């Protein structure tokens, strides 16, 4: 077994392997999903929203931390992401804008940045996996494992500028540090690195939360099984985690909302949670050694410290133990949230996308089986492998709450899958050595044929992505062409349109947009809901006046989102689609002129 102490650095061969693997992955993803300069589109609504915030930074707008310019009633729309990952995008975007128009520069930024993020991730993934692998030159199995982790690679696809790709790198930094602590608990810097990496991921967004919780549990598992040798690393981990989270909160949060607690973004809620981790390690550290002898006593001590801290967190932040999205209007669950693939539970997701669900779960499940095999094959490190198996099992179990947890599970699956490739090859070679040359050649041919079939089946199609299902509800409608029509209007219009179109409209137009697919925008969502689902034009007019909307836009198709949602009930959207337009609205061109959208301007 190779210890981190035996690794002096990456070899030249490893570097060449990583670069070659990176290039192949980038080209393969470009072939599958194309690239933004060719399609003139970004892949997801969040990517458009991210670039809107980047544009604001470049233009020197001083906005509150989570604000989105031009979104919502009175432009008070928000997202749950901090600006940490906006700044590198703004640097690249601002540089490219010196040579080309803004929208063109954004397409190239969306192509270059995820490729660079993948170039960063691959050596970090190798660094994370190295303590677990028996071969110093383990770059090749790590790269091969990546070719089967397309849910993870989707975060690095061309045009993907959301924050998940950075959190993937922070996850492998944190877990690589925890793996090294297993072998060398006296190297306390790894505890500090792990805590700081998780804190940075939390400062970026909530998506790293499963990885953080399970990573913290992994360190607690080490202490429970092995005892006080992991007590000091745990205490330093908690201190670094809390200190970095508090520092990010002080720097990134607006003074007026400094004490506001939320569960979907960096706030006092998360500062309190990381403080609880620090206090847990402080609590178990001050318990007399005699009370912590043996795994039973340590378990009781741990529970005795853990439960009061959890009770305190529940009393202080009870909403964090329920719906993280804090949906205030139940209708929004059916109207919006439950239509977003990545927040569905696995069982529901599997009903809608059975092939994709299997594709999501099989790689981390294979990694879990690899951990179980490693427990038997490497008894001296069975506790580490058992802990990693618990992490993967916990991540897979969490998919029954949100399928998005698979992103984290696939990130951590890289190391055990690489281990599986190495030992699987050794096992096969030992079995084949007893066969004749012809039998070995036949066996190798069958293996590579099956591997090729499995790889081809694992390749995602253009639509096999867990993205918000905007395409089915806007089929046949082109927002890019509609945006050109909207940009012919004076700037600053207030547009009410489809929930899933808001981010792209913000990106492509110089208008304010009432709704976009973000859960902090619920009041505006409800106003637009009342406009298009109103029983008649008079009721719709009241909602329009309440919102201040000056332009209405909806897709002119038989399966229009609002009409489909109303399921046969009369609605204002159906009236507009039937050309029954009230006198307080003026049609702007035809649907054919507007990319399939009907656009109406308020006349009073």
C-alpha positions in Angstrom: 0.0 0.0 0.0 1.4 3.4 -1.0 1.4 6.0 1.8 1.4 9.7 1.0 4.9 9.9 2.5 6.2 7.8 -0.4 4.9 10.2 -3.1 7.5 12.8 -3.9 5.5 14.5 -6.8 3.8 13.9 -10.1 6.0 12.2 -12.7 6.3 13.5 -16.2 4.5 10.5 -17.4 1.6 11.3 -15.1 1.5 14.9 -16.4 1.4 13.6 -20.0 -1.4 11.1 -19.2 -3.5 13.8 -17.5 -3.1 16.2 -20.3 -3.9 13.6 -22.9 -7.0 12.5 -20.9 -8.1 16.1 -20.5 -7.8 16.8 -24.2 -9.8 13.6 -25.1 -12.5 14.5 -22.6 -12.8 18.0 -23.8 -13.0 16.9 -27.4 -15.5 14.2 -26.5 -17.8 16.6 -24.6 -17.6 19.1 -27.5 -18.6 16.3 -29.9 -21.6 15.3 -27.7 -22.8 18.6 -26.6 -21.3 21.0 -29.1 -19.8 24.3 -28.0 -21.5 27.6 -27.3 -19.9 29.6 -30.2 -21.4 27.0 -32.6 -24.9 26.9 -31.0 -25.0 30.5 -29.7 -26.5 29.1 -26.5 -25.4 28.1 -23.0 -26.6 24.7 -21.7 -28.7 25.6 -18.6 -30.8 28.4 -17.1 -28.3 28.8 -14.2 -25.5 29.5 -16.7 -27.4 32.4 -18.1 -28.1 33.7 -14.6 -24.4 33.4 -13.7 -23.3 35.4 -16.7 -25.9 38.2 -15.9 -24.2 38.6 -12.6 -20.8 38.6 -14.3 -21.9 41.4 -16.6 -22.9 43.4 -13.6 -19.4 43.0 -12.1 -17.8 44.2 -15.3 -20.2 47.1 -15.6 -19.3 48.2 -12.0 -22.7 47.7 -10.5 -22.7 47.6 -6.7 -25.3 45.0 -5.9 -26.1 43.2 -2.7 -24.4 39.8 -2.3 -27.0 37.6 -3.7 -28.9 40.1 -5.9 -29.5 39.6 -9.6 -29.8 42.8 -11.6 -33.1 43.3 -13.4 -34.9 40.3 -11.8 -38.1 40.3 -9.8 -40.6 42.9 -8.6 -38.7 46.1 -7.9 -35.6 44.2 -9.1 -35.4 42.4 -5.7 -34.7 39.0 -7.2 -32.0 36.8 -5.6 -30.1 33.6 -6.0 -28.5 31.5 -3.3 -24.9 31.7 -4.8 -22.1 33.9 -3.5 -19.9 35.8 -5.9 -16.8 33.9 -5.3 -17.0 32.0 -8.7 -18.3 35.1 -10.5 -14.9 36.9 -10.3 -12.7 34.5 -12.4 -15.5 34.5 -15.0 -15.6 38.3 -14.9 -11.8 38.4 -15.4 -12.0 36.3 -18.5 -15.2 37.9 -19.8 -13.8 41.4 -19.3 -10.6 40.5 -21.1 -12.4 38.9 -24.1 -14.8 41.9 -24.3 -11.9 44.0 -25.4 -11.7 42.1 -28.6 -15.3 41.0 -29.4 -19.0 41.9 -28.5 -20.3 41.0 -25.1 -22.5 38.1 -26.1 -19.8 36.5 -28.3 -17.3 36.9 -25.5 -19.7 35.2 -23.1 -19.9 32.2 -25.5 -16.1 31.9 -25.5 -15.9 32.4 -21.8 -18.4 29.6 -21.4 -16.3 27.3 -23.6 -12.9 28.1 -22.1 -13.6 28.3 -18.4 -15.1 24.7 -17.9 -12.2 23.3 -19.9 -9.7 25.0 -17.6 -11.7 23.9 -14.5 -11.4 20.3 -15.7 -7.7 20.8 -16.2 -7.5 21.8 -12.6 -9.8 19.0 -11.4 -7.9 16.1 -13.0 -4.6 16.5 -11.1 -6.5 17.2 -7.9 -8.5 14.0 -8.4 -5.2 12.2 -8.8 -3.9 13.8 -5.7 -7.0 12.7 -3.8 -6.8 9.1 -5.1 -3.0 8.6 -4.6 -3.1 7.5 -0.9 -5.6 4.8 -1.9 -3.8 3.4 -4.9 -0.9 0.8 -5.0 0.8 2.4 -8.0 2.7 5.7 -7.9 1.8 6.2 -11.6 -1.9 6.1 -11.1 -2.9 8.8 -13.5 -4.1 6.4 -16.2 -6.7 4.6 -14.1 -7.9 7.9 -12.7 -8.3 9.3 -16.3 -10.0 6.1 -17.4 -12.5 6.3 -14.4 -13.4 9.8 -15.5 -14.7 8.5 -18.9 -17.5 6.7 -17.0 -18.5 9.6 -14.7 -20.6 11.6 -17.1 -22.8 13.1 -14.4 -19.7 14.6 -13.0 -18.3 15.6 -16.4 -21.6 17.4 -17.1 -20.4 20.0 -14.7 -17.4 20.7 -17.0 -19.3 20.5 -20.3 -18.9 23.4 -22.8 -20.9 26.4 -21.7 -21.3 25.3 -18.1 -20.3 28.2 -16.0 -22.1 27.4 -12.8 -20.3 26.8 -9.5 -20.5 23.0 -9.3 -17.3 22.5 -11.2 -15.3 24.5 -8.6 -17.0 22.6 -5.7 -16.0 19.3 -7.3 -12.3 20.4 -7.0 -12.8 21.6 -3.4 -14.4 18.2 -2.6 -11.4 16.2 -3.8 -9.0 18.6 -2.0 -11.0 18.0 1.3 -11.2 14.2 0.9 -7.6 13.9 -0.3 -6.6 15.6 2.9 -8.9 13.4 5.0 -7.4 10.3 3.4 -3.9 11.5 4.2 -4.9 12.2 7.8 -5.8 8.5 8.0 -2.2 7.5 7.2 -0.4 10.4 8.9 -2.6 12.0 11.6 0.4 13.9 12.9 0.4 16.0 9.8 -2.1 18.5 11.1 -2.0 20.7 8.0 -4.2 18.2 6.2 -6.9 18.8 8.9 -6.6 22.6 8.2 -6.7 22.1 4.5 -9.8 19.9 4.7 -11.7 22.4 6.9 -10.8 25.4 4.7 -11.7 23.5 1.5 -15.2 22.6 2.8 -15.7 26.1 4.1 -14.8 27.6 0.7 -17.2 25.2 -0.9 -20.0 26.2 1.5 -19.2 29.9 0.8 -19.8 29.2 -2.9 -23.2 27.4 -2.5 -25.2 24.7 -0.8 -24.5 21.9 -3.3 -21.4 20.8 -1.4 -23.4 20.3 1.8 -23.7 16.5 1.4 -20.0 16.1 0.8 -19.2 18.4 3.8 -21.6 16.5 6.2 -20.3 13.1 5.1 -16.6 14.2 5.2 -17.1 15.5 8.7 -18.7 12.1 9.6 -15.7 10.3 8.1 -13.3 12.1 10.4 -15.6 11.3 13.3 -15.6 7.7 12.2 -11.7 7.7 12.3 -11.8 9.0 15.9 -14.5 6.6 17.0 -12.6 3.6 15.8 -9.0 4.6 16.4 -9.3 7.0 19.3 -7.4 10.1 20.5 -4.8 10.0 17.7 -7.5 11.7 15.6 -8.8 14.1 18.3 -6.3 16.9 17.7 -6.7 16.7 13.9 -10.5 16.8 14.4 -10.2 19.9 16.6 -8.0 21.7 14.1 -10.5 20.7 11.3 -13.4 22.2 13.3 -11.4 25.4 14.0 -10.4 25.8 10.4 -13.9 25.1 9.2 -15.5 27.6 11.5 -12.9 30.3 11.1 -12.9 30.2 7.3 -16.8 30.1 7.2 -17.0 33.0 9.5 -14.4 34.9 7.5 -16.3 34.3 4.3 -19.5 35.4 5.9 -18.0 38.7 7.1 -16.4 39.5 3.7 -19.2 38.3 1.4 -22.4 39.2 3.3 -24.1 42.6 3.3 -23.9 44.4 6.7 -27.7 45.0 6.7 -28.4 41.2 6.5 -25.4 40.0 8.5 -27.4 38.2 11.2 -30.1 36.9 8.8 -30.1 33.1 8.8 -31.0 30.9 5.8 -30.3 27.3 4.9 -29.7 27.6 1.1 -26.7 29.9 1.2 -23.8 31.2 3.4 -25.4 32.9 6.4 -25.5 32.8 10.2 -27.2 29.5 9.9 -24.1 28.0 8.3 -21.8 29.8 10.7 -23.7 28.3 13.5 -23.5 24.8 11.9 -19.7 25.0 11.5 -19.4 26.3 15.0 -21.3 23.2 16.2 -18.6 21.1 14.4 -15.9 23.0 16.2 -17.7 22.7 19.5 -18.2 18.9 19.0 -14.4 18.4 18.7 -13.8 20.7 21.6 -16.3 18.8 23.7 -14.9 15.4 23.0 -11.4 16.7 23.6 -12.1 17.9 27.2 -13.7 14.6 28.3 -11.3 12.7 30.5 -9.4 10.0 28.7 -10.7 7.3 31.0 -14.2 7.9 29.7 -13.1 7.5 26.1 -11.3 4.1 26.3 -12.8 1.7 23.7 -15.2 2.2 20.9 -18.3 1.8 23.0 -17.3 4.6 25.5 -16.2 6.8 22.6 -19.5 6.3 20.9 -21.4 7.2 24.0 -19.2 10.3 24.5 -19.7 11.3 20.9 -23.5 11.0 21.1 -23.5 12.8 24.4 -21.8 15.8 22.8 -23.5 15.6 19.5 -27.2 15.5 20.6 -27.2 18.8 22.6 -25.4 20.6 19.7 -28.1 19.3 17.3 -30.8 20.4 19.7 -29.3 23.8 19.9 -29.1 24.1 16.1 -32.7 23.0 15.8 -33.8 25.6 18.3 -31.8 28.4 16.6 -32.5 27.4 12.9 -35.5 25.1 12.8 -36.2 25.8 9.2 -33.0 24.2 8.2 -34.3 20.8 9.3 -37.2 21.0 6.8 -37.6 22.3 3.3 -34.3 23.9 2.4 -36.0 25.9 -0.3 -38.6 27.3 2.1 -41.4 27.3 -0.4 -44.0 29.6 1.0 -46.6 29.0 -1.7 -47.6 25.3 -2.1 -48.7 25.8 -5.7 -45.0 26.5 -6.6 -44.1 22.9 -5.9 -46.4 21.6 -8.7 -45.9 24.6 -10.9 -42.1 24.8 -10.7 -40.0 22.9 -8.1 -41.2 19.4 -8.8 -40.5 19.9 -12.5 -36.8 20.5 -11.9 -35.0 17.2 -12.5 -32.1 17.7 -10.2 -34.1 18.3 -7.1 -36.3 15.2 -7.5 -35.8 12.1 -5.3 -34.2 9.2 -7.1 -37.3 7.1 -7.2 -39.3 9.9 -8.9 -36.4 10.7 -11.2 -36.2 7.0 -12.2 -39.8 7.0 -13.3 -39.3 10.0 -15.6 -35.8 9.1 -16.9 -35.2 5.4 -16.2 -32.1 5.0 -18.4 -30.5 8.2 -17.0 -31.2 7.1 -13.4 -29.3 3.9 -13.9 -26.5 5.8 -15.6 -26.4 8.2 -12.6 -26.2 5.5 -9.9 -24.2 2.7 -11.4 -20.7 4.3 -11.2 -20.9 5.3 -7.5 -22.5 1.9 -6.8 -19.5 0.3 -8.5 -17.2 2.5 -6.4 -19.1 1.3 -3.2 -18.5 -2.3 -4.2 -14.8 -1.5 -4.8 -14.6 -0.3 -1.2 -16.1 -3.5 0.0 -13.6 -5.5 -2.0 -10.8 -3.3 -0.7 -11.9 -4.0 2.9 -11.1 -7.7 2.3 -8.1 -7.2 0.1 -6.3 -4.6 2.3 -7.1 -5.5 5.9 -4.6 -3.0 7.2 -6.7 -0.2 5.8 -10.1 -1.7 6.2 -11.2 1.2 8.5 -10.4 3.8 5.8 -12.2 1.7 3.2 -15.2 1.1 5.5 -15.4 4.8 6.1 -15.3 5.6 2.4 -18.0 2.9 1.8 -20.2 4.7 4.4 -19.6 8.0 2.6 -20.6 6.6 -0.7 -23.5 4.7 0.8 -24.7 7.9 2.5 -24.4 9.9 -0.7 -26.4 7.2 -2.6 -29.0 7.1 0.2 -29.3 10.9 0.0 -30.4 10.7 -3.7 -33.7 9.6 -2.4 -34.0 13.1 -1.1 -32.4 14.9 -4.0 -30.9 13.2 -7.1 -28.3 16.1 -7.3 -26.3 14.3 -4.6 -25.1 12.0 -7.3 -22.8 14.9 -8.5 -20.9 14.6 -5.2 -21.0 10.8 -5.2 -19.4 10.6 -8.6 -16.7 13.1 -7.5 -15.7 10.9 -4.6 -16.1 7.7 -6.8 -13.0 8.6 -8.8 -10.5 7.1 -6.3 -12.2 3.8 -5.6 -13.0 3.3 -9.3 -9.3 3.8 -10.1 -8.4 1.3 -7.4 -10.9 -1.1 -8.9 -9.4 -0.7 -12.4 -5.9 -1.5 -11.0 -6.8 -4.5 -8.9 -9.3 -5.7 -11.5 -6.6 -5.8 -14.0 -4.2 -7.6 -11.6 -7.0 -10.1 -10.8 -7.8 -10.8 -14.4 -4.1 -11.1 -15.3 -3.6 -13.7 -12.6 -6.5 -15.7 -13.8 -5.5 -15.4 -17.5 -1.9 -16.5 -16.9 -3.1 -20.1 -16.5 -4.7 -20.1 -19.9 -3.2 -20.7 -23.3 -2.2 -17.7 -25.6 -5.3 -18.2 -27.7 -7.6 -18.3 -24.7 -6.0 -15.2 -23.3 -6.4 -13.4 -26.6 -10.0 -14.5 -26.8 -10.7 -13.4 -23.2 -9.0 -10.1 -23.8 -11.1 -9.6 -26.9 -14.3 -10.3 -25.1 -13.3 -8.0 -22.2 -12.5 -5.1 -24.5 -15.7 -5.6 -26.5 -17.8 -5.6 -23.3 -15.9 -2.5 -22.1 -16.5 -0.7 -25.4 -20.2 -1.5 -25.3 -20.4 -0.3 -21.7 -18.6 2.9 -22.6 -20.8 3.6 -25.6 -23.9 2.9 -23.5 -22.6 5.2 -20.8 -22.1 8.1 -23.3 -24.9 10.6 -22.8 -26.9 11.9 -25.6 -27.6 15.6 -26.1 -30.7 15.4 -24.0 -29.5 13.0 -21.3 -28.8 15.8 -18.9 -30.5 16.4 -15.6 -31.3 20.0 -16.4 -34.5 22.0 -15.7 -37.1 20.7 -18.2 -37.5 23.9 -20.1 -37.4 22.4 -23.5 -40.6 20.3 -23.3 -42.6 23.4 -22.3 -41.1 25.7 -24.9 -40.8 23.3 -27.8 -40.7 25.1 -31.1 -40.0 28.5 -29.6 -36.7 30.3 -29.9 -35.8 32.7 -27.1 -32.9 34.1 -29.1 -35.2 35.4 -31.9 -37.8 36.5 -29.3 -35.1 38.5 -27.6 -34.3 40.3 -30.8 -37.9 41.5 -31.0 -37.9 42.5 -27.3 -34.7 44.5 -27.8 -36.5 46.6 -30.4 -38.5 48.1 -27.5 -37.1 50.9 -25.3 -34.8 49.6 -22.6 -36.2 48.9 -19.1 -39.4 47.1 -19.9 -40.8 44.8 -17.2 -41.4 41.4 -18.9 -43.7 38.7 -17.5 -43.0 35.3 -19.2 -42.3 31.6 -18.7 -40.6 30.7 -15.5 -37.9 28.8 -17.3 -37.1 31.5 -19.8 -36.3 34.3 -17.3 -32.6 33.7 -17.0 -32.0 33.7 -20.8 -34.2 36.7 -21.3 -32.1 38.6 -18.7 -29.0 37.5 -20.5 -30.1 38.5 -24.0 -32.2 41.6 -23.5 -31.9 45.1 -21.9 -35.1 44.6 -19.9 -36.2 43.6 -16.4 -37.6 40.2 -16.0 -40.2 39.3 -13.4 -39.4 35.6 -13.0 -36.6 33.1 -13.4 -36.1 29.6 -12.2 -34.7 30.4 -8.7 -36.5 29.7 -5.4 -35.7 33.0 -3.9 -38.0 34.6 -6.4 -41.3 33.2 -5.1 -43.4 36.5 -4.8 -42.7 37.3 -8.5 -43.4 33.7 -9.5 -46.8 34.0 -7.9 -47.7 37.3 -9.6 -46.8 35.8 -13.0 -48.8 32.7 -12.1 -51.8 34.9 -11.3 -51.5 36.7 -14.6 -51.4 33.7 -17.0 -53.8 31.5 -15.0 -56.4 34.2 -14.3 -59.9 33.1 -15.2 -60.4 36.2 -17.5 -58.8 39.3 -18.8 -60.0 41.5 -16.0 -58.5 39.3 -13.3 -55.3 39.2 -15.3 -55.2 43.0 -15.6 -55.3 43.3 -11.8 -52.2 41.0 -11.6 -50.4 42.9 -14.3 -51.0 46.2 -12.6 -49.8 44.7 -9.3 -46.6 43.5 -10.9 -45.9 46.5 -13.0 -45.4 44.3 -16.0 -45.3 46.2 -19.4 -44.7 43.2 -21.7 -46.2 39.7 -21.7 -44.6 36.8 -23.6 -45.7 33.2 -24.0 -44.9 30.3 -26.3 -47.5 29.8 -29.1 -47.8 26.0 -29.0 -50.7 23.6 -28.2 -48.8 22.3 -25.2 -48.0 25.7 -23.8 -46.8 25.5 -20.2 -49.6 27.5 -18.7 -52.4 25.8 -20.7 -50.9 22.4 -19.9 -50.7 23.3 -16.2 -54.4 24.5 -16.1 -55.4 21.1 -17.5 -58.6 22.3 -19.4 -59.6 25.0 -17.0 -60.1 28.5 -18.6 -57.1 30.8 -18.3 -55.9 34.1 -19.6 -53.0 32.3 -21.4 -55.5 30.3 -23.4 -57.4 33.4 -24.4 -54.1 35.0 -25.7 -53.3 31.9 -27.6 -56.8 32.0 -29.1 -56.1 35.6 -30.3 -58.7 36.9 -27.8 -56.5 39.9 -26.9 -58.0 42.6 -24.5 -57.8 46.3 -25.6 -55.1 47.0 -22.9 -52.6 44.8 -24.7 -51.0 45.3 -28.1 -49.6 42.4 -30.0 -46.1 43.0 -31.3 -45.6 41.1 -34.6 -46.6 37.5 -35.1 -45.3 34.3 -33.4 -43.4 33.6 -36.6 -41.6 37.0 -36.3 -40.8 36.3 -32.7 -39.4 32.8 -32.8 -42.7 31.2 -31.9 -43.5 33.5 -29.0 -46.5 35.8 -28.7 -45.4 39.2 -27.4 -47.8 41.8 -26.0 -47.1 45.3 -24.9 -49.3 47.0 -22.3 -50.9 50.1 -23.8 -51.9 52.0 -20.6 
